[in-house]
């Protein structure tokens, strides 16, 4: 019996995912019909769940927390961004081989450049956090030729490890790549200036705030939180209270990375403009 192709998003938890809604909208826009579902993966059983998905004629899957690194380890081939990130958010299955990509970084760039009109060339960028979310976007940011990318993290050694991964790419793009602890960033004898701050930590999930010096904020800067919510995240609210007006959350990155995944699987890139009205 010939099985219809299936697609889906794998994670744990997964009930909150907007991916099925987004991909259904993209398919409708393109006059296509796709079967795209949420797949709750047991925390200790990603490999078996993926194999079962492939056996049912699964051709493409998005991967979310906490399985992106594990997904990368199961791939037969990785894209450049996925290899650098050590994490995969888009799986494609072709001729029983698994191909891994990471569209998080390119999705962020699409949102910053084309939706919010932020030119990253020669800009000074601060990234808060050195976990998987940061690792997924640094390669794409460096590819835009910023003047500098600085990673600030509670555990400085983790930031150093991340810099080591991307140091060759930074040199190739002629961008400065550095890391700081929060103590260094808050040193009153030092004045750091950035034109774009990206919160890649999970602080907004818990309503927490990263410990940033107030003299970091100014009216000409842009601030982006990879988290998103119906209202301003706690971090964006804090920035607005300190004279920052260009405030963006991660909904755009979610939509744009989904559009890139859709293009990888089906060969056509959907227009993303209308989906925002549905999601807000």
Backbone torsions as a table, in degrees:
resi	resn	phi	psi	omega
1	UNK	NA	133.8	179.8
2	UNK	-82.0	124.5	-179.9
3	UNK	-91.8	138.3	176.3
4	UNK	-68.9	145.6	178.3
5	UNK	-62.1	142.8	175.2
6	UNK	-126.4	153.2	178.1
7	UNK	-134.0	165.2	-179.9
8	UNK	-176.3	178.2	175.6
9	UNK	-123.1	129.4	-175.7
10	UNK	-110.2	130.8	178.5
11	UNK	-173.6	-179.4	175.8
12	UNK	-161.7	104.2	7.3
13	UNK	-77.0	168.0	-177.6
14	UNK	-139.7	-12.5	-174.4
15	UNK	-58.6	-31.0	-176.2
16	UNK	-78.6	-10.1	-169.3
17	UNK	-61.5	134.7	175.3
18	UNK	-93.7	-0.2	-174.3
19	UNK	-59.0	-42.9	178.7
20	UNK	-59.8	-40.7	177.9
21	UNK	-62.6	-44.1	-178.4
22	UNK	-64.1	-47.7	-176.9
23	UNK	-71.1	-31.5	174.7
24	UNK	-64.3	-40.1	177.9
25	UNK	-64.8	-44.5	178.7
26	UNK	-60.0	-45.1	-178.2
27	UNK	-63.1	-42.8	178.8
28	UNK	-61.9	-41.8	179.0
29	UNK	-59.1	-37.7	-177.4
30	UNK	-90.6	1.6	-178.2
31	UNK	69.6	29.2	-179.7
32	UNK	-111.7	160.1	174.1
33	UNK	-122.1	118.5	178.0
34	UNK	-127.7	149.5	176.4
35	UNK	-98.8	104.1	-175.2
36	UNK	-127.1	122.2	-172.6
37	UNK	-130.7	158.6	169.1
38	UNK	-79.1	133.9	-179.8
39	UNK	-123.6	108.2	177.0
40	UNK	-78.6	118.5	-175.0
41	UNK	-102.9	125.6	173.3
42	UNK	-56.0	140.9	-173.4
43	UNK	-58.6	-26.7	-178.0
44	UNK	-108.6	20.6	-171.9
45	UNK	-142.7	36.5	-178.3
46	UNK	-65.1	-45.4	-175.6
47	UNK	-59.9	-44.8	-179.6
48	UNK	-66.7	-40.2	179.1
49	UNK	-63.7	-41.3	178.6
50	UNK	-64.8	-43.8	179.7
51	UNK	-62.7	-39.8	177.3
52	UNK	-63.4	-40.7	177.5
53	UNK	-61.3	-45.0	179.5
54	UNK	-64.2	-40.3	-179.8
55	UNK	-64.7	-22.1	177.5
56	UNK	-92.5	16.4	-178.3
57	UNK	74.0	36.1	171.5
58	UNK	-70.8	124.2	-177.0
59	UNK	-107.8	-18.1	-179.0
60	UNK	-161.1	141.0	179.1
61	UNK	-144.4	140.4	166.0
62	UNK	-87.3	147.3	-179.4
63	UNK	-124.2	130.7	178.6
64	UNK	-124.4	-171.9	-176.2
65	UNK	-54.1	137.4	1.8
66	UNK	-109.3	35.4	-167.4
67	UNK	-109.2	6.6	-173.2
68	UNK	-64.2	-40.2	179.8
69	UNK	-70.0	-40.7	179.4
70	UNK	-64.7	-38.7	177.9
71	UNK	-59.9	-41.0	179.8
72	UNK	-61.5	-38.4	-177.6
73	UNK	-69.5	-18.6	-178.0
74	UNK	-95.8	-3.1	-175.5
75	UNK	-82.1	147.7	173.3
76	UNK	-80.8	-25.4	-178.7
77	UNK	-151.8	143.7	-178.7
78	UNK	-124.9	144.2	171.3
79	UNK	-70.2	168.1	-179.6
80	UNK	-59.2	-47.2	-178.0
81	UNK	-65.2	-39.6	179.1
82	UNK	-65.9	-39.8	179.9
83	UNK	-64.0	-44.6	178.8
84	UNK	-65.6	-42.0	-177.5
85	UNK	-72.9	-22.1	-174.0
86	UNK	64.0	23.8	-175.3
87	UNK	-151.1	148.5	-177.1
88	UNK	-126.9	132.4	172.3
89	UNK	-114.7	-4.3	-179.5
90	UNK	-137.1	117.5	177.4
91	UNK	-107.6	136.3	174.0
92	UNK	-124.1	136.4	-179.9
93	UNK	-113.6	118.2	-179.8
94	UNK	-135.0	124.9	179.7
95	UNK	51.7	41.8	176.7
96	UNK	65.5	17.1	173.1
97	UNK	-110.0	148.4	-176.2
98	UNK	-105.9	122.9	178.8
99	UNK	-110.7	133.2	-177.0
100	UNK	-114.4	136.4	176.5
101	UNK	-132.6	164.2	174.1
102	UNK	-129.9	104.9	-177.5
103	UNK	-96.0	4.8	-179.8
104	UNK	-61.7	-51.8	-179.5
105	UNK	-62.2	-53.1	176.6
106	UNK	-58.5	-34.1	176.7
107	UNK	-64.1	-41.5	176.3
108	UNK	-62.2	-44.6	-179.9
109	UNK	-61.2	-43.2	177.2
110	UNK	-57.2	-44.1	-178.0
111	UNK	-67.2	-44.7	-178.9
112	UNK	-66.0	-48.9	-171.8
113	UNK	-77.6	-45.7	-168.4
114	UNK	-98.8	-29.0	179.5
115	UNK	-93.0	-39.8	-176.9
116	UNK	-105.3	-0.7	174.4
117	UNK	57.9	41.6	178.0
118	UNK	-102.7	114.5	177.0
119	UNK	-85.0	122.3	-174.4
120	UNK	-90.5	-12.3	-177.8
121	UNK	-60.9	129.5	177.8
122	UNK	65.7	14.9	179.2
123	UNK	-88.6	155.0	174.5
124	UNK	-99.7	118.5	-171.7
125	UNK	-117.1	135.0	173.6
126	UNK	-112.6	127.0	175.7
127	UNK	-109.4	126.4	177.3
128	UNK	-94.5	119.6	179.3
129	UNK	107.7	149.0	-178.7
130	UNK	-133.2	27.8	179.0
131	UNK	-92.1	-159.2	-176.5
132	UNK	-61.5	-35.4	-179.4
133	UNK	-64.7	-43.8	177.6
134	UNK	-63.7	-45.0	-178.5
135	UNK	-60.1	-31.7	-179.2
136	UNK	-74.2	-15.9	-175.3
137	UNK	-114.1	-17.5	-172.2
138	UNK	-62.8	-42.8	-179.2
139	UNK	-59.2	-44.0	-179.9
140	UNK	-67.4	-38.5	178.3
141	UNK	-64.5	-44.7	179.3
142	UNK	-62.7	-32.3	-179.1
143	UNK	-68.0	-12.7	177.3
144	UNK	-91.3	7.3	176.2
145	UNK	59.1	51.5	173.2
146	UNK	-70.6	164.4	174.1
147	UNK	-68.1	-43.1	-178.3
148	UNK	-155.2	151.4	170.1
149	UNK	-127.5	123.2	178.9
150	UNK	-118.0	132.7	179.2
151	UNK	-105.9	124.4	174.6
152	UNK	-112.1	133.1	-176.1
153	UNK	-149.1	150.6	179.4
154	UNK	-60.1	-43.8	177.2
155	UNK	-99.2	105.3	-173.1
156	UNK	-62.3	-35.1	-178.3
157	UNK	-61.0	-33.4	179.3
158	UNK	-68.2	-39.1	176.1
159	UNK	-65.6	-40.7	176.2
160	UNK	-59.1	-42.8	179.2
161	UNK	-60.6	-39.8	-179.7
162	UNK	-68.1	-40.9	177.3
163	UNK	-60.7	-39.0	-179.6
164	UNK	-62.2	-37.6	-179.7
165	UNK	-64.2	-39.9	-170.9
166	UNK	-104.7	6.3	-174.6
167	UNK	-62.4	-42.2	179.7
168	UNK	-62.7	-43.2	178.7
169	UNK	-63.9	-41.6	178.9
170	UNK	-60.1	-43.8	178.7
171	UNK	-63.9	-41.1	179.6
172	UNK	-62.2	-36.5	-178.9
173	UNK	-90.3	3.4	179.7
174	UNK	55.8	42.4	177.8
175	UNK	-115.6	145.0	175.3
176	UNK	-79.9	135.0	177.9
177	UNK	-126.4	122.5	-175.4
178	UNK	-141.9	168.2	176.9
179	UNK	-138.9	152.3	-178.4
180	UNK	-139.0	154.3	166.1
181	UNK	-88.8	165.5	176.5
182	UNK	-65.7	-31.2	177.2
183	UNK	-63.2	-43.2	178.4
184	UNK	-65.6	-42.1	-179.2
185	UNK	-63.4	-32.2	-178.4
186	UNK	-91.4	5.8	178.9
187	UNK	-61.9	117.0	-177.3
188	UNK	-64.0	-18.2	179.1
189	UNK	-84.0	-5.7	179.8
190	UNK	-116.5	143.4	176.3
191	UNK	-123.0	112.8	179.2
192	UNK	-102.1	140.9	-179.0
193	UNK	-128.7	131.8	179.3
194	UNK	-135.8	151.0	177.8
195	UNK	-101.3	-16.6	176.9
196	UNK	-143.7	127.7	173.3
197	UNK	-113.9	129.8	177.6
198	UNK	-117.5	120.4	176.5
199	UNK	-87.9	103.0	178.6
200	UNK	-104.1	13.5	175.6
201	UNK	-90.2	172.6	179.2
202	UNK	-94.8	16.2	-173.4
203	UNK	-57.0	-39.8	-176.4
204	UNK	-69.5	-21.7	176.1
205	UNK	-62.0	-33.2	-174.6
206	UNK	-107.0	4.3	-177.6
207	UNK	73.6	15.2	179.5
208	UNK	-87.1	167.5	178.4
209	UNK	-126.5	133.0	173.0
210	UNK	-66.6	148.8	-174.8
211	UNK	-84.8	89.1	-179.1
212	UNK	-109.4	143.2	176.7
213	UNK	-68.7	140.5	-175.9
214	UNK	-66.1	-25.6	180.0
215	UNK	-74.0	0.3	175.8
216	UNK	-74.4	-27.5	-170.9
217	UNK	-88.7	138.9	175.7
218	UNK	-152.7	161.1	-170.0
219	UNK	-67.5	-21.9	-175.6
220	UNK	-89.7	-5.0	-175.6
221	UNK	-87.1	164.2	171.8
222	UNK	-115.2	145.0	178.2
223	UNK	-129.1	134.2	-176.7
224	UNK	-129.6	127.9	175.9
225	UNK	-108.0	123.7	-180.0
226	UNK	-65.1	-21.4	173.1
227	UNK	-77.1	161.6	176.1
228	UNK	-144.9	155.5	176.6
229	UNK	-156.6	174.5	-178.7
230	UNK	-67.2	-30.2	174.9
231	UNK	-108.1	-178.3	174.1
232	UNK	-62.6	139.4	173.5
233	UNK	-65.5	163.6	-179.4
234	UNK	-58.8	-36.3	-179.9
235	UNK	-68.5	-44.7	180.0
236	UNK	-66.7	-36.5	176.6
237	UNK	-61.5	-43.8	178.3
238	UNK	-61.3	-43.2	179.9
239	UNK	-64.6	-39.5	178.8
240	UNK	-62.9	-36.4	178.8
241	UNK	-69.0	-12.3	-179.0
242	UNK	-119.4	40.5	165.9
243	UNK	75.3	19.7	174.1
244	UNK	-101.1	129.7	-174.5
245	UNK	-110.5	-24.9	-178.8
246	UNK	-93.0	92.0	-171.0
247	UNK	-119.7	126.9	-175.5
248	UNK	-136.4	138.8	176.1
249	UNK	-106.5	179.1	-169.3
250	UNK	-82.8	6.7	178.3
251	UNK	-60.7	-39.7	179.9
252	UNK	-63.6	-40.5	176.6
253	UNK	-62.1	-41.8	178.3
254	UNK	-58.1	-47.1	-177.7
255	UNK	-67.5	-44.9	-175.3
256	UNK	-70.2	-37.2	177.1
257	UNK	-67.3	-32.9	177.3
258	UNK	-66.2	-40.6	179.0
259	UNK	-63.2	-37.8	178.1
260	UNK	-68.9	-37.8	175.2
261	UNK	-62.5	-45.1	179.5
262	UNK	-57.1	-42.2	179.9
263	UNK	-66.3	-39.5	178.0
264	UNK	-59.7	-42.7	-176.2
265	UNK	-76.9	-41.6	-167.1
266	UNK	-116.5	-2.9	172.3
267	UNK	80.4	4.3	177.6
268	UNK	-133.0	138.5	-179.1
269	UNK	-99.7	119.0	-179.0
270	UNK	-73.6	158.2	172.1
271	UNK	-79.6	135.7	-173.1
272	UNK	-101.3	-4.8	-170.3
273	UNK	-59.2	-44.2	-171.3
274	UNK	-77.0	-27.0	-174.6
275	UNK	-63.5	-26.0	-178.9
276	UNK	-63.7	-34.6	179.3
277	UNK	-64.4	-34.6	179.5
278	UNK	-72.3	-35.5	-171.6
279	UNK	-85.2	-23.0	-176.7
280	UNK	-82.3	NA	NA
